[in-house]
């Protein structure tokens, strides 16, 4: 088992990465917190796969969890769903020492973290991410949120977990499209911070798609390490942490305008990364080989790289509602070379439209 520490003073916590960790989850949770009760939030499908294992692991340390099952899909990241969870927590008489456990992907992790942040002004929670995207991205860093009809993750808080337990065995049961969607965030880390990692992804795409164990271990560890370093520098995204949103500004607009039903998050981000690189090139920030190389890698990994048929004006308008926008000025992460990006605070709308219209 590999342990990475996220150093945030009194909000510090460990990320544990290995195999067979759900079977050890009781001990691993008890090392971090011993609660008055445990409530596990998950999807029905995830519970059918791992519910018995987690229940048994918790029972070994005297924890008997209650379970709350959440419908599948991005539409569950809503205030309506959060309200249903609040009702259930009230029925269970949850106090401030009650522990919430997020067992699932990004939807479960974000929703559980949001509920933990606001119920009784803060409950401890643990992340047990079961998708590649959540293991390499959403479970780390303390961003919690639900969606608003006008935009993704507009309602949320920065709230750190007590521990993140990443069991690589869960990737074996992940649907192929969700596995590939997670690879988009993996590619992002190479683009923003680690050119050698980007090279590794280019040279090992076949082994990665085959889920070679050594490749998967390196992917998850490197991604978590890069994200952890960024979060330590800027926990609440006042500036530097924005680089983690490379590709997300356009990606979130695509998700919102297709009503969170046509694309998985990672698929939308993959599209966004390509167009962000093309914008960077158009603005003279990188040479043409950079967007070409990014698009080629994403396509090798089976990810979409072309915008759906959406009105460019609607895409730009959606981006003005992005969390990073200030006074409707669009902040954008531009790539200068593989491994280096810059934050730009006011991208001209006509330059965005030029890239979006080019297809």
C-alpha positions as CSV (number, residue, x, y, z in Angstrom):
1,X,0.0,0.0,0.0
2,X,1.3,3.5,-1.0
3,X,0.5,6.4,1.3
4,X,0.5,10.0,0.1
5,X,-0.1,12.8,2.6
6,X,-1.9,16.0,1.7
7,X,-0.4,18.6,4.0
8,X,-3.1,21.2,4.9
9,X,-2.2,21.9,8.6
10,X,-5.1,20.8,10.7
11,X,-7.0,19.6,7.6
12,X,-4.2,17.2,6.5
13,X,-5.1,13.7,5.5
14,X,-3.6,10.6,3.9
15,X,-4.4,9.0,0.5
16,X,-4.0,5.3,0.6
17,X,-3.5,3.5,-2.7
18,X,-3.3,-0.3,-3.1
19,X,-5.3,-3.5,-3.8
20,X,-7.7,-5.2,-1.5
21,X,-8.2,-2.1,0.6
22,X,-12.0,-2.3,0.8
23,X,-11.6,-5.5,2.8
24,X,-9.3,-3.5,5.1
25,X,-11.5,-0.4,5.2
26,X,-12.6,-0.9,8.8
27,X,-9.1,-0.7,10.2
28,X,-8.1,2.0,7.8
29,X,-11.1,4.2,8.8
30,X,-10.6,3.5,12.5
31,X,-7.0,4.8,12.2
32,X,-8.4,8.2,11.1
33,X,-11.7,8.6,13.0
34,X,-13.9,6.5,15.3
35,X,-17.4,7.8,14.9
36,X,-20.7,7.6,16.8
37,X,-22.2,5.9,13.7
38,X,-21.4,5.3,10.1
39,X,-23.6,6.2,7.0
40,X,-22.5,4.9,3.6
41,X,-23.7,6.7,0.5
42,X,-23.5,4.8,-2.7
43,X,-25.3,3.7,-5.9
44,X,-27.3,0.5,-6.0
45,X,-24.9,-1.1,-8.5
46,X,-21.8,-0.2,-6.3
47,X,-23.5,-1.6,-3.3
48,X,-24.2,-4.9,-5.0
49,X,-20.5,-5.2,-5.9
50,X,-18.8,-4.0,-2.7
51,X,-21.5,-3.6,0.0
52,X,-21.0,-6.9,1.7
53,X,-17.2,-6.4,1.7
54,X,-17.4,-3.0,3.2
55,X,-20.1,-4.0,5.7
56,X,-17.9,-6.9,6.9
57,X,-14.8,-4.8,7.1
58,X,-16.5,-2.2,9.2
59,X,-18.1,-4.8,11.5
60,X,-14.6,-6.0,12.4
61,X,-14.0,-2.7,14.2
62,X,-17.4,-2.4,15.7
63,X,-19.0,-0.2,13.1
64,X,-22.4,-1.2,11.7
65,X,-23.2,1.1,8.9
66,X,-26.5,2.5,7.6
67,X,-26.8,2.7,3.9
68,X,-28.3,5.4,1.7
69,X,-28.6,4.5,-2.0
70,X,-28.5,7.3,-4.6
71,X,-29.8,6.9,-8.2
72,X,-27.1,6.6,-10.9
73,X,-26.1,9.6,-13.0
74,X,-25.0,13.2,-12.9
75,X,-28.6,14.3,-12.3
76,X,-28.3,13.0,-8.7
77,X,-25.8,15.8,-8.0
78,X,-28.7,18.2,-7.1
79,X,-30.1,20.1,-4.2
80,X,-33.2,17.9,-4.4
81,X,-31.1,14.8,-3.9
82,X,-29.2,16.5,-1.1
83,X,-32.5,17.4,0.6
84,X,-33.5,13.7,0.5
85,X,-30.2,12.8,2.2
86,X,-30.7,15.4,4.9
87,X,-34.1,13.9,5.7
88,X,-32.5,10.5,6.0
89,X,-29.7,11.8,8.3
90,X,-32.3,13.4,10.5
91,X,-34.2,10.1,10.7
92,X,-31.0,8.4,11.7
93,X,-30.3,11.0,14.4
94,X,-26.9,11.8,13.0
95,X,-24.8,13.9,15.3
96,X,-21.6,15.8,14.6
97,X,-19.5,12.7,15.2
98,X,-21.4,10.6,12.7
99,X,-19.2,9.6,9.7
100,X,-20.3,9.7,6.1
101,X,-18.5,7.4,3.7
102,X,-18.6,8.0,0.0
103,X,-18.4,4.6,-1.8
104,X,-18.6,5.3,-5.6
105,X,-17.5,7.7,-8.3
106,X,-17.4,11.4,-8.7
107,X,-21.2,11.9,-8.2
108,X,-21.2,10.1,-4.9
109,X,-18.0,11.7,-3.7
110,X,-19.1,15.3,-4.6
111,X,-22.6,14.8,-3.2
112,X,-21.4,13.1,0.0
113,X,-18.8,15.8,0.6
114,X,-21.3,18.6,0.1
115,X,-23.8,17.0,2.5
116,X,-20.9,16.4,5.0
117,X,-19.9,20.1,4.7
118,X,-23.3,21.6,5.5
119,X,-25.2,19.1,7.7
120,X,-24.8,20.2,11.3
121,X,-22.2,22.6,9.9
122,X,-19.8,19.8,9.2
123,X,-19.5,16.0,9.6
124,X,-16.4,13.9,9.0
125,X,-16.3,12.0,5.8
126,X,-14.2,9.4,4.1
127,X,-13.8,8.9,0.4
128,X,-13.6,5.4,-1.1
129,X,-13.6,6.2,-4.9
130,X,-14.4,3.3,-7.2
131,X,-13.9,4.9,-10.6
132,X,-10.7,6.0,-12.3
133,X,-11.9,9.6,-12.6
134,X,-12.7,9.8,-8.9
135,X,-9.5,8.0,-7.8
136,X,-7.2,10.4,-9.8
137,X,-9.2,13.6,-9.4
138,X,-12.5,14.3,-7.6
139,X,-11.8,12.4,-4.4
140,X,-8.7,14.4,-3.7
141,X,-8.6,18.1,-2.8
142,X,-11.8,18.8,-0.9
143,X,-14.0,20.2,-3.6
144,X,-17.6,19.3,-2.9
145,X,-20.6,20.4,-4.8
146,X,-24.0,19.9,-6.5
147,X,-25.0,21.2,-9.8
148,X,-27.4,24.0,-10.8
149,X,-29.4,23.8,-14.0
150,X,-27.3,26.7,-15.4
151,X,-23.9,25.2,-14.5
152,X,-21.9,22.4,-13.1
153,X,-20.7,22.4,-9.4
154,X,-22.0,26.0,-8.8
155,X,-23.3,25.1,-5.3
156,X,-20.6,23.8,-3.0
157,X,-17.8,24.2,-0.5
158,X,-14.1,23.4,0.1
159,X,-14.3,20.6,2.7
160,X,-11.5,18.0,3.1
161,X,-12.1,14.3,3.9
162,X,-10.5,12.5,6.8
163,X,-8.9,10.0,4.5
164,X,-9.1,8.7,0.9
165,X,-8.9,4.9,0.4
166,X,-8.2,4.0,-3.2
167,X,-8.7,0.3,-3.9
168,X,-7.3,-0.4,-7.4
169,X,-9.3,-3.6,-7.6
170,X,-12.5,-1.6,-8.1
171,X,-11.3,-0.6,-11.6
172,X,-11.8,-4.2,-12.8
173,X,-15.5,-3.8,-12.6
174,X,-15.6,-0.4,-14.2
175,X,-17.5,-0.1,-17.5
176,X,-15.1,0.6,-20.4
177,X,-16.5,4.1,-21.2
178,X,-16.1,5.2,-17.6
179,X,-12.6,3.9,-17.5
180,X,-11.7,5.8,-20.6
181,X,-13.4,8.9,-19.2
182,X,-11.1,8.8,-16.2
183,X,-8.1,8.8,-18.5
184,X,-9.0,12.3,-19.6
185,X,-8.1,13.7,-16.1
186,X,-4.9,11.6,-16.2
187,X,-3.8,13.2,-19.4
188,X,-4.6,16.6,-17.9
189,X,-1.9,16.1,-15.2
190,X,0.7,15.4,-17.8
191,X,-0.3,18.6,-19.7
192,X,-0.3,20.9,-16.7
193,X,2.6,19.7,-14.7
194,X,4.5,16.6,-15.8
195,X,5.8,16.2,-19.4
196,X,7.5,12.9,-18.6
197,X,4.2,11.5,-17.4
198,X,2.6,12.7,-20.7
199,X,5.4,10.8,-22.6
200,X,4.7,7.7,-20.5
201,X,1.0,7.9,-21.5
202,X,1.9,8.2,-25.1
203,X,4.2,5.3,-25.0
204,X,2.0,2.9,-23.0
205,X,-1.5,3.6,-24.3
206,X,-2.2,0.0,-25.3
207,X,-1.1,-1.3,-21.8
208,X,-3.1,1.4,-20.1
209,X,-6.3,0.4,-22.0
210,X,-5.6,-3.2,-21.1
211,X,-5.4,-2.0,-17.4
212,X,-1.9,-3.4,-16.9
213,X,-1.5,-3.4,-13.1
214,X,1.9,-1.6,-13.1
215,X,0.6,1.1,-15.4
216,X,-2.5,1.6,-13.3
217,X,-0.5,1.9,-10.1
218,X,1.7,4.6,-11.7
219,X,-1.2,6.5,-13.2
220,X,-3.1,6.7,-9.9
221,X,-0.1,7.5,-7.8
222,X,1.3,10.2,-10.1
223,X,-2.1,11.8,-10.6
224,X,-2.8,12.0,-6.9
225,X,0.7,13.3,-6.2
226,X,0.4,16.1,-8.8
227,X,-3.0,17.1,-7.6
228,X,-1.9,17.0,-4.0
229,X,1.0,19.3,-4.7
230,X,-1.3,21.8,-6.4
231,X,-3.9,21.7,-3.6
232,X,-1.2,22.2,-0.9
233,X,-0.2,25.4,-2.6
234,X,-3.7,26.8,-3.0
235,X,-6.4,24.9,-1.2
236,X,-9.3,27.2,-2.0
237,X,-8.5,28.0,-5.6
238,X,-7.5,31.6,-5.1
239,X,-5.1,31.3,-8.1
240,X,-2.7,28.5,-8.7
241,X,-5.2,25.6,-8.2
242,X,-7.1,26.9,-11.2
243,X,-4.6,25.1,-13.4
244,X,-6.4,21.9,-12.4
245,X,-9.3,23.2,-14.5
246,X,-7.5,22.9,-17.8
247,X,-10.1,21.8,-20.3
248,X,-12.9,22.1,-17.9
249,X,-14.2,25.6,-18.9
250,X,-15.4,24.3,-22.3
251,X,-16.0,20.8,-20.9
252,X,-18.5,22.1,-18.2
253,X,-20.3,24.2,-20.9
254,X,-20.7,21.1,-23.0
255,X,-22.1,19.1,-20.1
256,X,-24.5,21.9,-19.1
257,X,-25.8,22.5,-22.7
258,X,-26.3,18.7,-23.2
259,X,-28.2,18.5,-19.9
260,X,-25.5,16.3,-18.2
261,X,-26.9,13.3,-20.2
262,X,-24.8,13.0,-23.5
263,X,-21.3,13.0,-22.1
264,X,-19.5,11.6,-19.1
265,X,-17.5,14.3,-17.3
266,X,-14.2,13.0,-18.6
267,X,-15.4,12.8,-22.1
268,X,-16.5,16.5,-22.0
269,X,-13.1,17.4,-20.4
270,X,-11.3,15.6,-23.2
271,X,-13.1,17.8,-25.8
272,X,-12.4,20.9,-23.7
273,X,-8.7,20.1,-23.5
274,X,-8.4,19.9,-27.3
275,X,-10.1,23.2,-27.9
276,X,-8.3,24.9,-25.1
277,X,-5.0,23.8,-26.8
278,X,-6.2,25.2,-30.1
279,X,-7.1,28.5,-28.5
280,X,-3.7,28.6,-26.9
281,X,-2.2,28.1,-30.3
282,X,-4.4,30.7,-31.9
283,X,-3.3,33.2,-29.2
284,X,0.4,32.5,-29.9
285,X,0.9,30.7,-26.5
286,X,2.1,27.4,-28.0
287,X,3.2,25.9,-31.3
288,X,0.8,23.9,-33.5
289,X,2.4,20.6,-32.4
290,X,0.9,20.9,-28.9
291,X,-2.8,20.7,-29.8
292,X,-2.0,18.0,-32.3
293,X,-0.1,15.9,-29.8
294,X,-2.9,16.3,-27.1
295,X,-5.6,15.3,-29.6
296,X,-3.6,12.3,-30.8
297,X,-3.1,11.0,-27.3
298,X,-6.8,11.4,-26.3
299,X,-7.9,9.6,-29.5
300,X,-5.4,6.8,-28.8
301,X,-7.1,6.4,-25.4
302,X,-10.6,6.2,-27.0
303,X,-11.8,9.6,-26.0
304,X,-13.9,12.2,-28.0
305,X,-12.1,15.2,-29.3
306,X,-14.8,17.0,-31.4
307,X,-17.5,19.4,-30.1
308,X,-21.1,18.3,-30.6
309,X,-23.3,20.5,-32.7
310,X,-23.9,23.4,-30.3
311,X,-24.3,27.1,-30.9
312,X,-20.9,28.7,-30.2
313,X,-22.7,31.8,-28.7
314,X,-24.5,29.5,-26.2
315,X,-21.2,27.8,-25.3
316,X,-19.5,31.2,-24.7
317,X,-22.5,32.4,-22.7
318,X,-22.4,29.2,-20.6
319,X,-18.7,29.8,-19.9
320,X,-19.5,33.3,-18.4
321,X,-21.4,31.5,-15.6
322,X,-18.4,29.3,-14.8
323,X,-17.3,29.4,-11.2
324,X,-13.9,31.0,-12.2
325,X,-15.5,33.8,-14.2
326,X,-15.4,37.2,-12.6
327,X,-17.9,39.9,-13.8
328,X,-18.7,37.6,-16.7
329,X,-15.0,37.7,-17.8
330,X,-13.9,34.2,-18.9
331,X,-10.8,32.9,-17.1
332,X,-9.0,30.3,-19.1
333,X,-6.1,27.9,-18.6
334,X,-3.9,28.0,-21.7
335,X,-1.1,25.5,-22.4
336,X,2.3,26.9,-23.4
337,X,4.0,23.5,-23.8
338,X,3.4,20.0,-22.5
339,X,3.9,20.3,-18.8
340,X,3.3,24.1,-18.5
341,X,0.1,26.1,-18.4
342,X,-0.9,29.7,-17.7
343,X,-4.0,31.3,-16.2
344,X,-5.5,34.1,-18.3
345,X,-8.2,36.2,-16.7
346,X,-10.1,37.7,-19.7
347,X,-10.2,35.8,-22.9
348,X,-11.9,37.8,-25.7
349,X,-15.2,36.1,-26.7
350,X,-14.5,36.5,-30.4
351,X,-11.3,34.4,-30.0
352,X,-13.3,31.7,-28.3
353,X,-15.9,31.7,-31.0
354,X,-13.3,31.5,-33.7
355,X,-12.0,28.2,-32.1
356,X,-15.4,26.8,-31.5
357,X,-16.6,27.5,-35.0
358,X,-13.6,25.9,-36.6
359,X,-14.9,22.5,-35.4
